[in-house]
Amino acid sequence: MPPKANRLAQRTYDENLYADTNKVARFFNRVKHYRRLAARYEKTARNFLAFWQLACSVILTL
């Protein structure tokens, strides 16, 4: 996270890493729109993983 502009001792941060964390946060926000994943309706781990893969592939193709 970048430091505040009015901070006396500015600390360093990696801009690329910060941008990547933003991408990951936005991705999980999109996944939350799939209620089936958020509520975990699937009983078996296999079906839950399959729906995760389906949702991720749909999101990445948009």
N, C-alpha and C positions, 0 to 999 in steps of 0.2 A: 504494500500500500504506500503510495507516495506521501511524503511528509507535508504538513501544512505550510503554506507559503510564508506565514509570519513567524515560523519557528526560528529561533536564534541559531541553534546548531542543526543544520540540515543533515539528515542521514541519507545514505545512498540506498537506492533500490534498483532492481533490474526491471526496466520497462517492458521487455519482452515477456518475462515471467508474469508480471502483473497483467498484461494483456491476455496471456493464456489462462490465468485464473478467472478472468472475466468471461472468457469463452466457455469455460467449464460451468460456471455459475449460470450463465444464460441457457446452456444445454439442459441442466437439471431443472431449470424453471420450465422449459418446454415439456420435459418429460412429466412434470407434475400435472399437466393438463390432461393426461391420460388417467382418468379416475381409477381405472382398473389396476394400474400400477400403484397408485398412491394408497388405495384401500387394501391391496393385496387380496383380491378375490380368489385367486388361484390357490388350490389346496396343495398341489405338489410343486416341488422346487423345479422340476423339469418344465412344467407348464408356465410357471412364473418367469423362468429364464427365457423361454421361447417368446413370451409376450414382450419382455424387455428388448429382445433382439428385433422383434417386429417393429416396436415403437421407435427404436433407435434408427432402424433403416428408413422408416418413413420420415423421421425428422431430418436425417442427413441428406435425403434426396430432395427436400424442399428448397 
